[in-house]
Each structure stands twice: as C-alpha cells, then as structure tokens.
Amino acid sequence: MTRLDEALLRSLTPGVIGVLVRRGADFAAAEDAVQEALVEAVRVWPSDQPRDPKGWLIAVAWRRFLDATRADVSRRRREDLVDQEPVPGPAPAVDDTLRLYFLCAHPSLTPSSAVALTLRAVGGLTTRQVARAYLVPEATMAQRISRAKRTVSGVRLDRPGDVATVLRVLYLVFNEGYSGDVDLAAEAVRLTRQLAAVIDHPEVAGLLALMLLHHARRAARTAPDGALAPLAEQDRGRWDTRTIAEGVGILQAALARDRLGEFQAQAAVAALHADAPTAAETDWVQIVEWYDELARLTDSPVVRLNRAVAVGEADGPRAGLAALAELDAALPRHTAVAAYLYERDGDPATAARLYAEAAQKASNLAERDHLTRQAARLNARRSP
Amino acid sequence: MAKYLLLKHYRGAPAPVNDVPMDRWTPEEISAHMRYMQDFADRLEKTGEFVDGQALAAEGAWVRYDGEGRPPVTDGPFAETKDLIAGWMVIDVDGYARAVELAGELSAAPGAGGKPIHEWLEVRPFLAAPPTVTE
C-alpha cells in the first residue's frame, strides 16, 4: 500500500477536464465527471496506483461522463458522442490548464464563486474541502459551485481571457480564508506556480514572488502565545530563507523585463523587508519609492495608507501623520496607523485612545487583540 | 467573502412599521410568515450564501461563576430585559452591500394583514481571519 500522491492527483485535474471538454463534453458535466474520478482515485490508488495516472483519470472520468449523459440526454446525442470518441494522441495539457484558469476566474462570476470554482476545477479540491476552508455548509458550497458553472456555461473555452482576473482570484485565495484541513495559502502558491509554468507573464511571476515572500514569513507571524506578531517584532531567524531566495530570484527576473505591474511592485516591497537583517535596517526610503510606483499603478487608498506608514519610518512620524491627513479617515486601518504614528511622535495619550478606537473598528480577531494590547500597554505605562 | 449575522429581536429593536404582536395575527398570517422565512433560507442556500439560521426561545436565564468548588449562580428569567434576541441568520456574501440587500428582504416578511412587517434587523459583520499580506 503506497501513500496517495494527492499533489500529483490534483495537478492532473485541470488537464483531464480539458481533455473531456475537447472530446465534446460541456464544462459543467466534464468537471462533475472528473470530480467523481478524483474520488475514485482517492479510493483505489493507495493500493493500486496506475502506471499512467493521467490516462487512468481520463478513462474513468470519460466513463462517468458517458454514464451521466446516458442518464440525462437523448439516445441520439449520446450515440453521436460515442461515435466521435476517443481522440487519442498527446493532449496539449498546457492550453487546457490555462483555459480553465481563465474560465474559473471569468469576470461574470462574483469573487467568492470564482474562488470556489477555481479551487475545485483547477485545484482538484473536493466540495467538502472548499466548504471547510471557508466555514460554510457543504450544501451551500455545492450550490455556489454549480451556480458558478451555470454562469460560465456559455463561455467559449477557445480564447484567452484577461490574466489580471485570474491573478485577482489567486490573490484572494492566498490572502483570505480560514484554512481548516486545507492550507489555502500553500494551495494558492501551488496554483500560481502552475500558472507561471504555462504562461509567460511578468505579473504572474510578480504574484508568485509576492506570495513566496509572504509565505516565507509565515512561521514568524504568530508569537509563541498565538498572538499576531507584526513585521517589526517578528523573529527574523524563523523566516524561511530558501523561499525568500526563490521569491527574490523570480521577482528580479520579472523586473528585468521592464513591464512593471502592481504585483511586482508589491513583491518589491516584500523583498525589501525580507532583505533587512533587523527591522531597524529596513530601507524605508526605497519602500516609499515603491509605494509611489504602486500608487501610480493602482490609485488604491490602501496603498496610500501603507505609504503613509513608510513615510513615517523614512522621514519621521510627523511626515507620516501629514501624509495620513490627506487620506479619508474612514479607510480601514486608518485609525490604527494614526495610533502608531502618534506613539512614535511621543504622544502616548492620543496613541492609547486611538489604539482603543482602532480595536473597535478592526475587521479580524487577531488585529483587534493586537490593537487592544497596544492600548493596554500604553495605558498601563501612563497610570501609576 | 464575508460573513454577517442578521439578528432578529423580540425586544430592543426600534419599532417596526407594521407593529402588531404575533399573538394578534391570524393563524394563516403566522403560517405565511413562517413559510416566508423558510423560503428565504432555501433561496439563500441555492445562491450559495446560507450558513446557518436558528430561532431562540424567549425565556432564558443569567448564569455566572461563583468561585472555586461552588455551583454556578443562576438568575432570571427577567421579564424586563431590555434586549431580547429572537433568532439569527448567518450569511456568507461578497460584501456589505449584499448583506444589507438580504436583510432588507428578510425584513419584508409578512405580518398582520399579510403586509410586510418592516422589522428592524441588526446586521453585524463577523471578525474574519487575518489577511496574509499586511504591508
């Protein structure tokens, strides 16, 4: 009995769906059939791994597809399909995989639908795994996925889409989610790596670099007591230097092509942090320059908020507060940034009040606890 | 992708437009109300947005720790509690705008005379998992 090679199984998923689609199956039916074949593989492979795993999956999925077709479609339609199949020969797996990425991130889908469909059809996860990762009932996730499949049912698979929509979906998988038994961040890295292998695009490389550079810090992001450790307080000895080196290498190759985009610029900021042996040695002047680039590329208020933090480090807290004053105070984390800058400017009373206010507005538990602790630390120091 | 709690109150919310207590409705109006709630939940499951829905009994008690080795102290039920939660629905939606839209629909559940209650529902975001990218 061998261990199931789940990574292999999952990496084959998009290519197998592509083969079924090229043989005439519609995407929704092909995806269902492949999902059933995956379940079958999980059952059978540990004791009897086929010599040609992809061929095995194609054969089983195709049979499941024909069974399902027999159940719902007229005899004539089925016989047409049986007459046409199978088209042997090497499958252009690269194109199949790429088309699936585009389809699952199609702009007609809402972000949560695109994420769910990508994880199932491209990532080869089961509905149950996707449901657990996002803490919703399996029935709800099943409906979300089948609705998403209906939404894209009329989309033709033969033309490429906009790679930016795919990158946004992968970024969402990386950045948000609860991670039950599925490690969503690792899954996002895998899917982005797989995408980078089939498309040559500097922003795909930029996103992969960004993910690797953040992923490398993962062990250090949580303090021994489980609290969130901000970048400045992280034990840099726990950063994964091999992953950082890989991320930096990918980023440098992308930047050398001189087609800058937002993910490359974000990765450049992450690389500058990764490059600093201590927080005090961070090259904040260069980080501000990258945020200026980012602001030009995206005009995102979040970028300008992060830029204000960097300005506060590069030119002093007064300059940071001046940069902050130009931004809408209703922005998420605006109050938290103000609290930090007031503390650095030697005004612990204002900082404590703002930290407490920011904690009330925090959108996640770890951040709320962190901000509450900051307020408590300053209040304890001030009162005898 | 964000979770929201839609909270229904027995007491404590501002008065609704169609403010007739349920025990003054006709039995058919009560059935119509219940059916609306069930249909709403079913529809949300089909759109892939339903997480949970529960109703609470009106009566409960206060409980607190009373020191090492002692049983917890209980008190109540209090008839005069200002804020009394009737039940909730948890939804998983793409954003706040969609949460408000759904709460509006839920608040249109029919009451006396078969007309919408216009009940005030409290919409509260869940605290999410922290994002991975922080700078």
Interface residues (C-beta under 8 A of the other chain):
Chain A: T110 P111 S112 S113 V115 A116 Y134 L135 V136 P137 A139 T140 M141 Q143 R144 I145 R147 A148 L172 F174 N175 E176 G177 Y178 S179 A185 L210 H214 H215 R218 L228 P230 L231 Q266 V269 A270 H273 N306 V309 A362 S363 N364 L365 A366 E367 R368
Chain B: M1 K3 E45 K46 T47 G48 E49 F50 V51 D52 D92 V93 D94 P125 L127 A128 A129 P130 P131 T132 V133 T134 E135
